[in-house]
Amino acid sequence: MEYRPVNNEENDTFEGQDQTLSPYMQFETQDESTHEKQSKWSHQKDLDDFFVRIYQYHQKHGFFCIVLSEIFGLIQFIFIVSFTTLIVQCVDYPLLFRSTPFARNITNKIQINQVIQSPKQCLHHMHLITSLCLILSIIYWLYRLCRALYNLLSYFNIRAFYTQALDIKPNDLPNMTWHEVQQRLLIAQRTHHLCIHKSTLTELDIHNRLLRFKNYEVALVNKAILPPKLHLPIIGDIISFTSGFKFNLRLILFWGPYSPFDQRWHLRQEYKIHSQREALARQLSRFILLYGVANLLLSPFIFIWQVLNLFYGYTELVRREPGVLGSRRWSNYGRLYLRHFNELDHSLNQRLNCGYKPAMSYMSSFVNYSIVEIAKFVSFTSGAILAVLIILTIYDEDVLNVEHMLTLMTSLGVVLGICRSLIPDENAVFDPEQMLQLVLAQVHYQPDSWKDHAHTDYVQAEFGQMFQLKYVYFLEELLSPFITPIILCFQLRRKSLQIIDFLRNYTVDVQGVGDVCSFAQLDIGKHGNMK
């Protein structure tokens, strides 16, 4: 009789313990899962790269858009190389243009399959230079493929971070601002300990990591160490800050194997010692020379790529809108010169976009009336000829069969568009001072020499270096493969000692962030004007 109650009591006790401990057991399970979740994101080895990818993930509108961008980028490269090879090597141009006796005897229309040669014929007649370009293209495409796969894996990890740590679903991302994402990132630091050197992060810490090297570039421009200037006999001094030079500069100073920075967030110790400055300057000068020679050897291939990229990307646009060559854009130099420290790309773009129309109005207020008179005359004559040709074409479409008729009409349309872009608006008001003030309200920059001199050619020329014509930009990018080696070997090398001194004098170590440009700390007492 006593056995049963004891058993019942033990069973009741076990069941009671199970019931009372089950919430506790569930809590331990949740804590373990939380710990696993934290350990997945805690102590990021390269927090700079992690934050940059978080920012880029937001700016590129999520993982799916990034995947499409990478895939289409690879396909576009294949298209450019294959299509160029086709039109250079695989088209029978004597047959196409009927320049041989055999072709002139053909009375029927020439078919496409007659003009395009077979792959075997293309390979058999392929030139050595074309083969070399194809081999280099294949190697570069394989490199881009590996980089794309690595980027996709990294962004897939960032996608999981957005979903799990920041609690931002892919559908919610397009409607969120970067400020909202950043606030959640600051909260995630407290729970996931992304940075183990600090318990909490500030917005300044995040911006210092996102823009660590960009702040150095802005400071180098503000200190007039960059960009180098070229002196041309007739034109004079010009500022050359092409995309090719910018890429090489970042390799030399920040990314490359011999750069002054170690592990991307730490300036090598020897660069902080004053007695080492001359030896380091000579070493940096040799590295710059090495990069210059490498650029010189690769310049023919880079030039071919630049020509193809600009030709395929802008020819149709110029044909459709000839005035686009007369429009303007913020130059690479201007984007650095007008950039605030710790200003992210989307903020800079928004500010400069707001200043675009006032800047166009200001630059358009300077008119060369001699060119205007020439443009009016050429516009009238080309417009009259084009109008007659269009009427004849409407009356009888056989007019288009006349040799070079389409070429003539297209050329007249382009000339007409360019001339009209040179003729100012009759209702425009010439008030440079007011127009420049509207520009400065957005770009936040006005040298003392510009004050009350907005109507002068000097101010217009200086502002034009930051707000350049698009055809000037196209010419600079086309000539960049040949200009960049000259700048590296003969201009940048001379400033090696200045660069070494700059890195030593304007680098500070911030706890939890690493070495950053001292200007990026926004210490007005040290670098600003207290007045």
Secondary structure, 3 states (H helix, E strand, C coil): CCHHHHHHHHHHHHHHHHHHHHHHHHHHHHHHHHHHHHHHHCCCCCHHHHHHHHHHHHHCCCHHHHHHHHHHHHHHHHHHHHHHHHHHHCECHHHHCCCCHHHHCCCCCCCHHHHECCHHHHHHCCCHHHHHHHHHHHHHHHHHHHHHHHHHHHHHHHHHHHHHCCCCCCCCHHHCCHHHHHHHHHHHHHHHCCCCCCCCCCHHHHHHHHCHHHHHHHHHHHCCCCCCEEEECCCEEEECCCHHHHHHHHHHHHHCCCCCEECCCEECHHHHCHHHHHHHHHHHHHHHHHHHHHHHHHHHHHHHHHHHHHHHHHHHHHHHCHHHHHCEEECHHHHHHCCCCCCCHHHHHHHHHHCHHHHHHHHHCCCCHHHHHHHHHHHHHHHHHHHHHHHHHHHCHHHHHCCCHHHHHHHHHHHHHHHHHHCCCCCCCCCHHHHHHHHHHHHCCCCHHHCCCCCCHHHHHHHHHHEEEHHHHHHHHHHHHHHHHHHHHHHHHHHHHHHHHHHHHCEEEECCCEEEEHHHHCCHHHHCCCC
